[in-house]
Amino acid sequence: MRARLARTSVWLAAAWLLSVSAVKLGWGSPASLPELVREGWLGPELNFRASIAVELAVGLTALVAPRWGALLLTALFSVFLALLAHLSITGADSCGCFGGALKFPPQAMLAIDASLLAFLLFTRPLRALPKSAPRWWLLGLIGVVALALPFVVASGRAAHPRYVVLDPSSWIGRSIHDTPLARFVDTRALAGDRTWILYRVDCEVCAEHLRLASESFASDPKLYVLVEIAERGAEERRTVFATPPAEVLRLPDDIEWVVGTPWELAVESDVVVRAVEGRAEH
C-alpha cells in the first residue's frame, strides 16, 4: 500500500507537470512567463524553451523512474512554490505557467502545486519504492527528446510563428531592412532618415510617449514611422489616440509580439543608429 501511494503521488505530480508543459508548448509564448523566468540570462525565447524542456524531462523521468523522479519533482515544485508565492504577493493576475495559453491565478496554481508536493512528501517515495538500477539509455533518450521537442515544434511554425521576440537594442548598426520588422511590414517603402516608434495600442506609457511626440511636432518636426502592435482584443483597450503625423505600419494581430514598449529608433540612411526603450523626453 505504501509503495502504491508513493507511486501514485509521483505519477500525479508528473501528469500535472506534463499537462502544463504540453499546453505551454502547443499554445504558449514567452510574453506571459513570469518576469523572473522570462528575463533570465538566456533571454525570453531560450528561457521559454528551456523551461519546457526541464518540465518535460522531469515529468517523463518520473514516469519511468519514480524514485529519481520524486527527487526531481520535489526540487522543481519547491522552485514553483517560491515563484508563485512571489507572484501572489506582488498581485499578479496570472501565474504565466501555461505561457499565456490559459490565464490561471497564481493563488490557484500555488494551491495545486503545494498539494502535489505535500502528497509527495507524505508518501516518501524514496523509502516506499523499491530500489532498482536506473536505465541510463532510457533517461538519456528522455533528455534528448525533452531538449529537442521545444525547438522542433518552434521550427515547424517558422512560416507563420505563434510569437516573435523583438529586441530593438540589437538592431543598432543594422539596416532597418535587415531587422525582423522587414519580415512582416514593408520597410523599404519608408527608406531614408526617419524616427521609428514601436508601440502597443493599449499601453499607457506608449500613449504618453506619442502624446509628447505629437505636442512637440510643431516646434521639432520629424519624419515618423509608427509601428503599431494591436494583438487580438487589444483594440478594445486602446489608450493611444494622439499621434504625430506619420506613416503607420501595423504588425499582424494574430502573432504575439514579445517586446517591451515603447521603443524609439533613430534611423539614418536606413541604418538604426539609436534605440531607446521607454518614454523619451521631447
Contacts in CASP RR format, 6 or more apart in sequence:
PFRMAT RR
TARGET T0000
AUTHOR 0000-0000-0000
METHOD contacts of the structure
MODEL  1
MRARLARTSVWLAAAWLLSVSAVKLGWGSPASLPELVREGWLGPELNFRA
SIAVELAVGLTALVAPRWGALLLTALFSVFLALLAHLSITGADSCGCFGG
ALKFPPQAMLAIDASLLAFLLFTRPLRALPKSAPRWWLLGLIGVVALALP
FVVASGRAAHPRYVVLDPSSWIGRSIHDTPLARFVDTRALAGDRTWILYR
VDCEVCAEHLRLASESFASDPKLYVLVEIAERGAEERRTVFATPPAEVLR
LPDDIEWVVGTPWELAVESDVVVRAVEGRAEH
2 123 0 8 1.000
2 124 0 8 1.000
2 128 0 8 1.000
3 128 0 8 1.000
3 129 0 8 1.000
3 130 0 8 1.000
5 123 0 8 1.000
5 128 0 8 1.000
6 66 0 8 1.000
6 70 0 8 1.000
6 123 0 8 1.000
6 124 0 8 1.000
6 125 0 8 1.000
6 128 0 8 1.000
6 129 0 8 1.000
7 66 0 8 1.000
7 125 0 8 1.000
7 129 0 8 1.000
8 123 0 8 1.000
9 70 0 8 1.000
9 116 0 8 1.000
9 119 0 8 1.000
9 120 0 8 1.000
9 122 0 8 1.000
9 123 0 8 1.000
9 125 0 8 1.000
10 62 0 8 1.000
10 66 0 8 1.000
10 69 0 8 1.000
10 70 0 8 1.000
10 73 0 8 1.000
10 120 0 8 1.000
10 125 0 8 1.000
10 129 0 8 1.000
11 62 0 8 1.000
11 63 0 8 1.000
11 66 0 8 1.000
12 116 0 8 1.000
12 119 0 8 1.000
13 62 0 8 1.000
13 73 0 8 1.000
13 77 0 8 1.000
13 116 0 8 1.000
13 117 0 8 1.000
13 119 0 8 1.000
13 120 0 8 1.000
14 58 0 8 1.000
14 59 0 8 1.000
14 60 0 8 1.000
14 62 0 8 1.000
14 63 0 8 1.000
14 69 0 8 1.000
14 73 0 8 1.000
16 112 0 8 1.000
16 116 0 8 1.000
17 55 0 8 1.000
17 58 0 8 1.000
17 59 0 8 1.000
17 62 0 8 1.000
17 73 0 8 1.000
17 76 0 8 1.000
18 55 0 8 1.000
18 56 0 8 1.000
18 59 0 8 1.000
18 60 0 8 1.000
20 55 0 8 1.000
20 97 0 8 1.000
20 98 0 8 1.000
21 52 0 8 1.000
21 55 0 8 1.000
21 56 0 8 1.000
21 59 0 8 1.000
23 98 0 8 1.000
23 99 0 8 1.000
23 101 0 8 1.000
23 102 0 8 1.000
24 51 0 8 1.000
24 52 0 8 1.000
24 55 0 8 1.000
24 97 0 8 1.000
24 98 0 8 1.000
24 99 0 8 1.000
24 100 0 8 1.000
24 101 0 8 1.000
25 52 0 8 1.000
25 56 0 8 1.000
25 149 0 8 1.000
25 150 0 8 1.000
25 153 0 8 1.000
26 101 0 8 1.000
26 153 0 8 1.000
26 162 0 8 1.000
27 98 0 8 1.000
27 99 0 8 1.000
27 100 0 8 1.000
27 101 0 8 1.000
27 162 0 8 1.000
28 98 0 8 1.000
28 99 0 8 1.000
28 100 0 8 1.000
28 101 0 8 1.000
28 162 0 8 1.000
28 163 0 8 1.000
29 48 0 8 1.000
29 99 0 8 1.000
29 100 0 8 1.000
29 162 0 8 1.000
29 163 0 8 1.000
29 256 0 8 1.000
29 258 0 8 1.000
30 38 0 8 1.000
30 44 0 8 1.000
30 45 0 8 1.000
30 47 0 8 1.000
30 48 0 8 1.000
30 99 0 8 1.000
30 163 0 8 1.000
30 165 0 8 1.000
30 258 0 8 1.000
31 38 0 8 1.000
31 44 0 8 1.000
31 99 0 8 1.000
31 100 0 8 1.000
31 163 0 8 1.000
31 256 0 8 1.000
31 257 0 8 1.000
31 258 0 8 1.000
32 94 0 8 1.000
32 96 0 8 1.000
32 98 0 8 1.000
32 99 0 8 1.000
32 100 0 8 1.000
33 44 0 8 1.000
33 47 0 8 1.000
33 48 0 8 1.000
33 51 0 8 1.000
33 96 0 8 1.000
33 99 0 8 1.000
34 83 0 8 1.000
34 86 0 8 1.000
34 87 0 8 1.000
34 92 0 8 1.000
34 95 0 8 1.000
34 96 0 8 1.000
36 83 0 8 1.000
36 86 0 8 1.000
37 47 0 8 1.000
37 51 0 8 1.000
37 83 0 8 1.000
38 44 0 8 1.000
38 47 0 8 1.000
38 48 0 8 1.000
39 47 0 8 1.000
40 47 0 8 1.000
42 50 0 8 1.000
44 165 0 8 1.000
44 258 0 8 1.000
45 165 0 8 1.000
45 258 0 8 1.000
48 99 0 8 1.000
48 150 0 8 1.000
49 150 0 8 1.000
49 151 0 8 1.000
49 154 0 8 1.000
50 150 0 8 1.000
52 149 0 8 1.000
52 150 0 8 1.000
53 146 0 8 1.000
53 147 0 8 1.000
53 149 0 8 1.000
53 150 0 8 1.000
54 76 0 8 1.000
54 146 0 8 1.000
55 76 0 8 1.000
56 145 0 8 1.000
56 146 0 8 1.000
56 149 0 8 1.000
56 150 0 8 1.000
57 142 0 8 1.000
57 143 0 8 1.000
57 146 0 8 1.000
57 147 0 8 1.000
58 69 0 8 1.000
58 72 0 8 1.000
58 73 0 8 1.000
58 76 0 8 1.000
59 69 0 8 1.000
59 72 0 8 1.000
59 73 0 8 1.000
60 142 0 8 1.000
60 143 0 8 1.000
60 145 0 8 1.000
60 146 0 8 1.000
61 68 0 8 1.000
61 69 0 8 1.000
61 72 0 8 1.000
61 139 0 8 1.000
61 142 0 8 1.000
62 68 0 8 1.000
62 69 0 8 1.000
62 70 0 8 1.000
62 72 0 8 1.000
62 73 0 8 1.000
64 135 0 8 1.000
64 138 0 8 1.000
64 139 0 8 1.000
64 142 0 8 1.000
65 134 0 8 1.000
65 135 0 8 1.000
65 138 0 8 1.000
65 139 0 8 1.000
66 125 0 8 1.000
66 129 0 8 1.000
67 125 0 8 1.000
67 126 0 8 1.000
67 129 0 8 1.000
67 131 0 8 1.000
67 132 0 8 1.000
68 134 0 8 1.000
68 139 0 8 1.000
69 125 0 8 1.000
70 120 0 8 1.000
70 125 0 8 1.000
70 126 0 8 1.000
70 129 0 8 1.000
71 126 0 8 1.000
73 117 0 8 1.000
73 120 0 8 1.000
74 117 0 8 1.000
74 120 0 8 1.000
74 121 0 8 1.000
77 113 0 8 1.000
77 116 0 8 1.000
77 117 0 8 1.000
77 120 0 8 1.000
78 117 0 8 1.000
80 97 0 8 1.000
80 109 0 8 1.000
80 113 0 8 1.000
81 110 0 8 1.000
81 113 0 8 1.000
81 114 0 8 1.000
81 117 0 8 1.000
83 95 0 8 1.000
84 95 0 8 1.000
84 106 0 8 1.000
84 107 0 8 1.000
84 109 0 8 1.000
84 110 0 8 1.000
84 113 0 8 1.000
85 110 0 8 1.000
87 95 0 8 1.000
87 106 0 8 1.000
88 106 0 8 1.000
88 107 0 8 1.000
88 110 0 8 1.000
91 106 0 8 1.000
92 106 0 8 1.000
93 103 0 8 1.000
93 105 0 8 1.000
94 100 0 8 1.000
94 103 0 8 1.000
94 104 0 8 1.000
94 105 0 8 1.000
94 106 0 8 1.000
95 104 0 8 1.000
95 105 0 8 1.000
95 106 0 8 1.000
95 109 0 8 1.000
95 110 0 8 1.000
96 104 0 8 1.000
97 104 0 8 1.000
97 109 0 8 1.000
98 104 0 8 1.000
154 161 0 8 1.000
160 255 0 8 1.000
161 255 0 8 1.000
162 255 0 8 1.000
162 256 0 8 1.000
163 255 0 8 1.000
163 256 0 8 1.000
163 257 0 8 1.000
163 258 0 8 1.000
164 180 0 8 1.000
164 184 0 8 1.000
164 255 0 8 1.000
164 256 0 8 1.000
164 257 0 8 1.000
164 258 0 8 1.000
165 258 0 8 1.000
165 259 0 8 1.000
166 180 0 8 1.000
166 181 0 8 1.000
166 198 0 8 1.000
166 257 0 8 1.000
166 258 0 8 1.000
166 259 0 8 1.000
167 259 0 8 1.000
168 179 0 8 1.000
168 198 0 8 1.000
168 259 0 8 1.000
168 263 0 8 1.000
168 265 0 8 1.000
168 272 0 8 1.000
168 275 0 8 1.000
168 277 0 8 1.000
169 275 0 8 1.000
169 277 0 8 1.000
171 179 0 8 1.000
171 265 0 8 1.000
171 272 0 8 1.000
171 275 0 8 1.000
172 272 0 8 1.000
172 273 0 8 1.000
172 274 0 8 1.000
172 275 0 8 1.000
173 271 0 8 1.000
173 272 0 8 1.000
173 273 0 8 1.000
174 271 0 8 1.000
174 272 0 8 1.000
175 270 0 8 1.000
175 271 0 8 1.000
175 272 0 8 1.000
176 182 0 8 1.000
176 187 0 8 1.000
176 196 0 8 1.000
176 265 0 8 1.000
176 267 0 8 1.000
176 270 0 8 1.000
176 271 0 8 1.000
176 272 0 8 1.000
177 187 0 8 1.000
177 188 0 8 1.000
177 270 0 8 1.000
179 187 0 8 1.000
179 272 0 8 1.000
181 187 0 8 1.000
181 227 0 8 1.000
181 249 0 8 1.000
181 251 0 8 1.000
182 188 0 8 1.000
184 251 0 8 1.000
184 252 0 8 1.000
184 255 0 8 1.000
185 227 0 8 1.000
185 249 0 8 1.000
185 250 0 8 1.000
185 251 0 8 1.000
186 249 0 8 1.000
190 225 0 8 1.000
190 247 0 8 1.000
190 249 0 8 1.000
191 270 0 8 1.000
192 223 0 8 1.000
192 267 0 8 1.000
192 268 0 8 1.000
192 269 0 8 1.000
192 270 0 8 1.000
193 223 0 8 1.000
193 267 0 8 1.000
193 268 0 8 1.000
193 269 0 8 1.000
194 222 0 8 1.000
194 223 0 8 1.000
194 224 0 8 1.000
194 225 0 8 1.000
194 267 0 8 1.000
195 222 0 8 1.000
195 223 0 8 1.000
195 224 0 8 1.000
195 225 0 8 1.000
195 264 0 8 1.000
195 265 0 8 1.000
195 266 0 8 1.000
195 267 0 8 1.000
196 224 0 8 1.000
196 225 0 8 1.000
196 226 0 8 1.000
196 227 0 8 1.000
196 264 0 8 1.000
196 265 0 8 1.000
196 267 0 8 1.000
197 209 0 8 1.000
197 210 0 8 1.000
197 213 0 8 1.000
197 224 0 8 1.000
197 225 0 8 1.000
197 226 0 8 1.000
197 227 0 8 1.000
197 246 0 8 1.000
197 262 0 8 1.000
197 263 0 8 1.000
197 264 0 8 1.000
197 265 0 8 1.000
198 227 0 8 1.000
198 229 0 8 1.000
198 259 0 8 1.000
198 261 0 8 1.000
198 262 0 8 1.000
198 263 0 8 1.000
198 265 0 8 1.000
199 206 0 8 1.000
199 209 0 8 1.000
199 210 0 8 1.000
199 226 0 8 1.000
199 227 0 8 1.000
199 228 0 8 1.000
199 229 0 8 1.000
199 240 0 8 1.000
199 261 0 8 1.000
199 262 0 8 1.000
199 263 0 8 1.000
200 206 0 8 1.000
200 228 0 8 1.000
200 229 0 8 1.000
200 230 0 8 1.000
200 231 0 8 1.000
200 234 0 8 1.000
200 240 0 8 1.000
200 261 0 8 1.000
200 262 0 8 1.000
201 228 0 8 1.000
201 229 0 8 1.000
201 230 0 8 1.000
201 234 0 8 1.000
201 235 0 8 1.000
201 237 0 8 1.000
201 238 0 8 1.000
201 239 0 8 1.000
201 240 0 8 1.000
202 230 0 8 1.000
202 234 0 8 1.000
202 235 0 8 1.000
202 237 0 8 1.000
202 238 0 8 1.000
202 239 0 8 1.000
202 240 0 8 1.000
203 239 0 8 1.000
203 240 0 8 1.000
203 261 0 8 1.000
203 262 0 8 1.000
204 239 0 8 1.000
205 261 0 8 1.000
205 262 0 8 1.000
205 278 0 8 1.000
205 279 0 8 1.000
206 239 0 8 1.000
206 240 0 8 1.000
206 261 0 8 1.000
206 262 0 8 1.000
207 239 0 8 1.000
207 240 0 8 1.000
207 241 0 8 1.000
207 242 0 8 1.000
208 279 0 8 1.000
209 262 0 8 1.000
209 264 0 8 1.000
209 278 0 8 1.000
209 279 0 8 1.000
209 280 0 8 1.000
210 226 0 8 1.000
210 240 0 8 1.000
210 242 0 8 1.000
210 243 0 8 1.000
210 244 0 8 1.000
210 262 0 8 1.000
211 242 0 8 1.000
212 279 0 8 1.000
212 280 0 8 1.000
212 281 0 8 1.000
212 282 0 8 1.000
213 224 0 8 1.000
213 243 0 8 1.000
213 244 0 8 1.000
213 282 0 8 1.000
214 242 0 8 1.000
214 243 0 8 1.000
214 244 0 8 1.000
215 282 0 8 1.000
216 244 0 8 1.000
216 282 0 8 1.000
217 244 0 8 1.000
217 245 0 8 1.000
220 282 0 8 1.000
222 244 0 8 1.000
223 246 0 8 1.000
224 244 0 8 1.000
224 245 0 8 1.000
224 246 0 8 1.000
224 247 0 8 1.000
225 246 0 8 1.000
225 247 0 8 1.000
225 248 0 8 1.000
225 249 0 8 1.000
226 243 0 8 1.000
226 246 0 8 1.000
226 247 0 8 1.000
226 248 0 8 1.000
226 249 0 8 1.000
227 249 0 8 1.000
227 250 0 8 1.000
227 251 0 8 1.000
228 248 0 8 1.000
228 249 0 8 1.000
228 250 0 8 1.000
228 251 0 8 1.000
229 251 0 8 1.000
229 257 0 8 1.000
229 259 0 8 1.000
229 261 0 8 1.000
230 238 0 8 1.000
230 250 0 8 1.000
230 251 0 8 1.000
230 253 0 8 1.000
231 253 0 8 1.000
231 255 0 8 1.000
231 256 0 8 1.000
231 257 0 8 1.000
232 253 0 8 1.000
232 254 0 8 1.000
234 253 0 8 1.000
251 257 0 8 1.000
260 277 0 8 1.000
261 278 0 8 1.000
262 277 0 8 1.000
262 278 0 8 1.000
262 279 0 8 1.000
263 275 0 8 1.000
263 276 0 8 1.000
263 277 0 8 1.000
263 278 0 8 1.000
264 275 0 8 1.000
264 276 0 8 1.000
264 278 0 8 1.000
264 280 0 8 1.000
265 272 0 8 1.000
265 274 0 8 1.000
265 275 0 8 1.000
265 276 0 8 1.000
266 272 0 8 1.000
266 273 0 8 1.000
266 274 0 8 1.000
266 275 0 8 1.000
267 273 0 8 1.000
END
